Structures are given as structure tokens and as C-alpha cells.
Amino acid sequence: MSDETNRHDVIMIGAGPAALSAAIYTTREDIDTLLFEKGVPGGLAAVTDQVDNYPGFPDGIAGLDLAANLQKQAERFGAVIEFGEVIALHDEGKWKRLETTSGDMYAKALLIATGSDYKKLGIPGEAEYYARGVHYCATCDGAFYRDKRLVVVGGGNSAVQEAMFLTRFSSHLDLVVRSKLRASEVLQKELQKFVKGGKITVHLATTTDEIVGDADGKVVKVVGTNKTTGEKIEIETDGVFIFVGLKPNNEFLGGQLETDEIGLIKTDANLMSSMKGVFVAGDIRSGATMQVASAVGEGATAALKIREYLEGHHDIQLEV
């Protein structure tokens, strides 16, 4: 630990909305803050075409613009973003040591805000039409499809819940399930009401093979295969919502923190994880709502709790 530049009061792993918001608060209080980001600042928000449900923007805002504004504001107060990847976390008492692609780094407190990625199908058209007909968040993007046809892919609780939610907007919805429905019995009974009412058609034992667009770059149909008959099917649609699970960005933890069954990190009421001095905010936290607005709020809360933690431990003196 000879290099002073590798020691910080707080290191935030990730530079999405939660971490950037937290950094605005910590840096304004002169707490030495470093954000370590392996991809693009802004997280999933930065690659979202339009954010229409973030407070204060009545006409919506491009995800890239929202991310850039958050970054500029954090950097204005002194936050430093370094690009690289965290490989491992070690608890060394007063200091937390991070193995990174830039060497070892030390912090008195950590904020893990690495987020989660939506699991992908990996089929043709999925990446090409992302945010332009292919979506992973019904709350975020469902309202774009009023009186339109939709396809939802997935058979678990999330897929069924989101499919029923999307009927508020869609004229008709096709639910494509690779094998059989895995949603709870309660949800399946509720789903049947929508099926009988003609709002949802369920395609069981059906793969989703390709998402097809037209010359204008708009999604027009989904191509699949009925696994029972081997027959190819085509479903006309204006948009596709994919709900096949979440993949938490937690590989570097090595199982050191308590997580839920999905791999999201559990926290107490102060947003602290099972490791003292390690806080969590945003989509990587168990119980998160996966919304930009709530991630920003959690980031602000985490920053205040980190300040209280640093002030409350006499063996840790802020370097200000």
C-alpha cells in the first residue's frame, strides 16, 4: 500500500445512475471518491433510447443524455472515473482491497453498484432492434405500444406478470414459452382470465428463433418453432418484450457477500451488505425495482449512510 494514489475514502464499483448519484453527494462533502467502471458510464440507462418515466423531464430524455448529465454533475464536484475491471474483493479490516486490471486499490468504504444485465436469447434481430422494438422492461417501454400487437418471451413469474401488465397498452399479446409455464399457480390462474378474454394467446413448447424487421428498421414479426410438431410459426408484432431472467454483475465477489437465490446482494436498512463497510445500491441490490429513478434515490441514500459509517468509526479518518 505504498502508492498513495491507490487509497481512497470511497471506491464505487460501477458508474451507473446509482453510483453517479452517490458520487454527487460524497464529493460535495469532500469525501475522496473514485468510480471504477468496466464499460460505459450510465449503465443500462446509457444504452436506452428514450427514458420517459424519469421525473423532471416531461417530454422524456434520451438515455445517453441522462447518463452524460449525471456523469458531468458528479465530475463537476470532483468525482474521478477510472476505466477497468474489478477482479476480486478482499476484506482487510480497516481497508477493503480490490484486485483490479489497474492493480490493487484500497478503500475505507465501498459502494457496489454494478447493476444487472437482462439475460438475452442470443437470436438474430435481438441486438439489432434493441430499444427499437426489442425491450426488457415493460414499465419503461410498454406505453410506446398503445393499440399495438406485442410478443412477450418467457414462462416464469416475471414474463407472466409483465405480459398481463402490457395488456393495458396492447391490442393483442402473444406469450411465447419455450417449454411450459413456470409461473406460480396464482399467476397462471390470473393469466387464464386474459386468455379467455382474448387479450393474450399462449404458445407453449415454442422457441423464439428470430426477430424480423422491415426496411424502415421496425420490428414486424417473430419467427419460432413449435417443438412438438417441428412446424415453423410466424407471429406478426410491433414489439418484443423478453423476460428470461436477470444476470447480476457479481462475478468478482467470489461468494463473499450474502445474496438471494438470483445472486442479487442482500442489504440491511442502511444499504450495507453482509460485509462491514460495503454498501450496495441500484439493480445489483436484492429488492431493487430496476428503475432509473429508484437507483438514483438509492445512490443518494447510500452516500449518506457511507458518510455516517466513516464518521462513526474512529479508526477511520477521512482524508479531506
C-alpha positions in Angstrom: 0.0 0.0 0.0 2.9 2.3 -0.8 1.2 4.2 -3.6 -1.0 6.9 -2.0 -2.9 7.3 -5.3 -4.4 3.8 -4.8 -6.0 4.7 -1.5 -9.4 6.3 -1.3 -12.1 7.1 1.2 -14.7 5.5 -1.0 -14.5 3.4 -4.2 -17.7 2.9 -6.1 -17.7 -0.2 -8.3 -19.8 0.8 -11.4 -20.7 4.2 -12.8 -24.4 3.8 -13.5 -27.1 6.1 -12.2 -26.8 4.8 -8.6 -23.1 5.3 -8.3 -23.0 8.6 -10.1 -25.8 9.9 -7.8 -23.9 8.7 -4.8 -20.7 10.3 -6.0 -22.5 13.7 -6.3 -23.3 13.5 -2.6 -19.9 12.2 -1.4 -17.8 14.6 -3.4 -19.9 17.6 -2.4 -18.9 16.7 1.2 -15.2 16.5 0.2 -15.1 12.7 0.6 -12.4 11.3 -1.8 -14.3 9.3 -4.3 -13.2 7.0 -7.1 -15.6 5.2 -9.5 -14.4 2.1 -11.2 -16.2 1.3 -14.4 -15.6 -1.6 -16.9 -18.0 -0.4 -19.6 -19.9 2.8 -20.3 -20.8 5.4 -17.6 -24.6 5.4 -17.2 -25.1 1.6 -17.2 -28.3 0.4 -18.9 -29.7 3.9 -19.0 -26.9 4.9 -21.4 -28.0 2.4 -23.9 -31.7 3.0 -23.6 -33.1 5.0 -26.5 -35.6 7.1 -24.6 -36.3 7.4 -20.8 -39.9 8.6 -20.4 -40.5 7.9 -16.7 -37.7 9.9 -15.1 -39.1 12.8 -13.0 -38.4 16.3 -14.2 -38.4 15.5 -18.0 -42.0 15.9 -19.2 -41.0 15.1 -22.8 -38.7 12.3 -21.8 -34.9 12.3 -22.3 -32.5 10.2 -24.3 -30.9 7.6 -22.1 -27.4 8.7 -23.3 -28.1 12.3 -22.5 -29.3 11.4 -19.0 -26.2 9.3 -18.3 -23.9 12.1 -19.7 -25.6 14.7 -17.4 -25.2 12.5 -14.3 -21.5 12.0 -15.2 -20.9 15.7 -15.8 -22.5 16.6 -12.5 -20.5 14.0 -10.5 -17.2 15.1 -12.2 -18.1 18.8 -11.5 -17.8 18.1 -7.8 -14.6 16.1 -8.1 -15.6 12.5 -8.7 -13.0 10.6 -10.7 -14.0 7.8 -13.1 -11.4 5.2 -13.9 -11.9 2.5 -16.5 -11.1 -1.1 -15.8 -12.5 -4.2 -14.2 -12.6 -5.3 -10.6 -11.4 -8.9 -10.3 -11.7 -9.7 -6.6 -12.7 -8.1 -3.3 -10.8 -8.7 0.0 -11.8 -7.6 3.5 -8.6 -6.4 5.3 -10.3 -4.8 8.3 -9.9 -1.0 8.1 -9.3 -1.3 4.4 -11.1 -3.1 1.6 -8.7 -4.2 -1.1 -9.8 -4.6 -4.7 -7.8 -6.5 -7.2 -8.3 -4.7 -10.5 -7.0 -4.6 -14.0 -5.1 -1.4 -12.9 -3.6 -3.1 -9.9 -4.6 -3.2 -6.2 -6.8 -0.4 -4.9 -7.8 0.3 -1.3 -10.9 2.0 0.2 -12.3 2.6 3.7 -15.8 2.1 2.3 -17.1 0.5 -0.9 -20.3 1.0 -2.8 -21.2 -1.8 -5.1 -23.4 -0.5 -7.9 -22.6 -2.9 -10.8 -26.2 -3.4 -11.8 -27.7 -6.4 -13.5 -28.0 -7.3 -17.2 -31.1 -8.8 -18.7 -30.5 -12.3 -19.9 -30.5 -12.4 -23.7 -31.9 -15.0 -26.1 -28.9 -14.6 -28.4 -31.0 -14.8 -31.6 -30.9 -12.9 -34.9 -32.5 -9.4 -34.6 -32.4 -9.2 -30.8 -29.3 -6.9 -30.6 -30.1 -5.2 -33.9 -33.5 -4.0 -32.7 -32.7 -3.3 -29.1 -34.7 -0.3 -27.8 -36.2 0.0 -31.3 -38.7 -2.8 -31.0 -36.9 -5.2 -28.6 -37.2 -4.4 -24.9 -36.6 -5.9 -21.4 -38.6 -3.6 -19.2 -42.4 -3.3 -19.5 -42.7 -0.4 -17.1 -40.1 1.5 -19.1 -41.4 0.9 -22.6 -44.9 -0.5 -22.6 -46.6 2.8 -23.1 -45.0 3.1 -26.5 -47.2 0.3 -27.8 -50.7 1.6 -27.2 -53.1 -0.3 -29.5 -50.2 -2.3 -31.0 -49.6 -6.1 -31.1 -46.9 -7.4 -28.8 -44.9 -10.6 -28.2 -43.6 -11.5 -24.8 -41.0 -14.2 -24.5 -40.7 -16.2 -21.3 -42.7 -18.5 -19.0 -41.7 -17.5 -15.4 -43.3 -15.2 -12.9 -41.8 -12.1 -14.5 -42.9 -12.9 -18.0 -46.5 -13.7 -17.0 -46.7 -10.6 -14.7 -45.3 -8.3 -17.4 -47.5 -9.8 -20.1 -50.6 -9.1 -18.1 -49.3 -5.6 -17.4 -48.7 -4.9 -21.1 -52.3 -5.7 -22.0 -53.1 -2.2 -20.6 -51.5 -0.9 -23.8 -51.5 -3.6 -26.5 -54.4 -4.6 -28.8 -53.3 -8.2 -28.5 -50.3 -10.0 -27.0 -48.7 -13.4 -27.8 -46.8 -15.1 -25.0 -44.1 -17.4 -26.3 -43.0 -20.1 -23.9 -40.0 -22.3 -24.7 -41.3 -25.3 -22.7 -44.1 -25.0 -20.2 -45.3 -22.2 -17.9 -43.2 -22.0 -14.7 -45.1 -19.1 -13.1 -46.8 -19.6 -9.8 -50.2 -21.3 -9.8 -51.8 -18.0 -8.7 -50.3 -16.1 -11.7 -51.3 -18.9 -14.1 -54.9 -18.7 -13.0 -54.9 -15.0 -13.4 -53.3 -15.4 -16.9 -56.2 -17.6 -18.0 -58.6 -14.7 -17.5 -56.7 -12.8 -20.1 -56.6 -15.8 -22.4 -60.3 -16.3 -22.2 -60.9 -12.6 -22.7 -59.0 -12.8 -26.0 -56.2 -10.4 -24.8 -53.4 -13.0 -24.7 -52.6 -16.1 -26.8 -50.1 -18.5 -25.2 -47.8 -20.6 -27.4 -46.3 -23.4 -25.3 -43.3 -25.5 -26.3 -42.4 -22.9 -28.8 -38.9 -21.5 -29.4 -38.1 -17.9 -30.4 -35.7 -18.2 -33.3 -35.6 -14.8 -34.9 -36.9 -11.2 -34.6 -37.5 -9.7 -38.1 -37.7 -6.1 -39.1 -38.7 -4.2 -42.2 -36.8 -1.8 -44.4 -37.6 1.1 -42.0 -35.9 -0.7 -39.1 -39.1 -1.6 -37.3 -39.9 -5.0 -35.8 -42.7 -6.7 -37.8 -42.7 -10.4 -36.7 -41.2 -13.1 -34.6 -40.2 -16.4 -36.1 -40.3 -19.5 -33.9 -40.6 -23.3 -33.9 -43.3 -25.5 -32.3 -41.2 -28.1 -30.6 -44.0 -30.6 -30.6 -44.7 -30.6 -34.3 -41.5 -29.1 -35.7 -43.6 -26.6 -37.5 -42.2 -23.0 -38.1 -44.5 -20.3 -36.9 -44.6 -16.6 -37.6 -46.2 -14.0 -35.3 -46.8 -10.5 -36.5 -45.9 -7.9 -33.9 -44.9 -4.3 -33.4 -42.6 -5.1 -30.4 -41.0 -7.9 -28.4 -40.5 -7.9 -24.7 -38.1 -10.5 -23.4 -38.3 -11.8 -19.8 -36.0 -14.8 -19.4 -34.2 -13.7 -16.2 -31.6 -11.4 -14.9 -27.8 -11.8 -14.7 -26.4 -9.9 -11.7 -22.9 -8.4 -12.4 -21.4 -10.1 -9.3 -18.7 -12.3 -10.6 -15.9 -10.5 -8.7 -17.5 -11.2 -5.3 -16.4 -14.8 -5.1 -19.4 -15.6 -2.9 -18.2 -13.4 -0.1 -21.4 -11.4 0.3 -24.8 -12.8 1.2 -27.1 -12.9 -1.9 -30.6 -14.0 -2.7 -31.4 -17.0 -4.9 -30.9 -14.9 -8.1 -27.5 -13.6 -7.0 -28.6 -10.1 -6.0 -26.8 -8.7 -2.9 -28.8 -8.6 0.3 -28.5 -5.4 2.4 -29.8 -4.1 5.7 -31.9 -1.0 6.2 -28.7 1.1 5.8 -27.9 -0.5 2.4 -24.9 -2.2 3.9 -24.1 -5.7 2.8 -23.1 -8.7 5.0 -19.5 -7.3 4.9 -18.9 -4.3 7.2 -18.2 -1.1 5.2 -19.5 -2.5 1.9 -22.7 -0.8 0.7 -25.0 -1.7 -2.2 -27.3 0.4 -4.4 -29.2 0.0 -7.7 -30.1 -3.0 -9.8 -27.5 -5.3 -8.1 -29.3 -5.0 -4.7 -31.8 -7.6 -3.7 -35.2 -5.9 -3.7 -34.4 -3.2 -6.2 -37.2 -2.1 -8.5 -34.9 -1.9 -11.6 -35.9 1.7 -12.4 -33.5 4.6 -13.0 -35.4 6.9 -10.6 -35.1 4.4 -7.7 -31.5 3.7 -8.5 -30.7 7.4 -8.2 -32.6 7.5 -4.9 -30.7 4.5 -3.5 -27.4 6.1 -4.6 -28.1 9.2 -2.6 -29.2 7.2 0.4 -26.1 5.0 0.2 -23.9 8.1 0.1 -25.4 9.5 3.3 -25.0 6.1 5.0 -21.4 5.8 3.9 -20.7 9.2 5.4 -22.3 8.1 8.7 -20.3 4.9 8.6 -17.0 6.7 8.1 -17.7 9.3 10.8 -18.9 6.6 13.2 -15.7 4.6 13.1 -12.9 6.4 15.0 -10.3 4.1 13.5 -11.2 5.5 10.1 -10.2 9.2 9.4 -11.5 10.9 6.3 -8.7 12.1 4.1 -10.1 15.6 3.5 
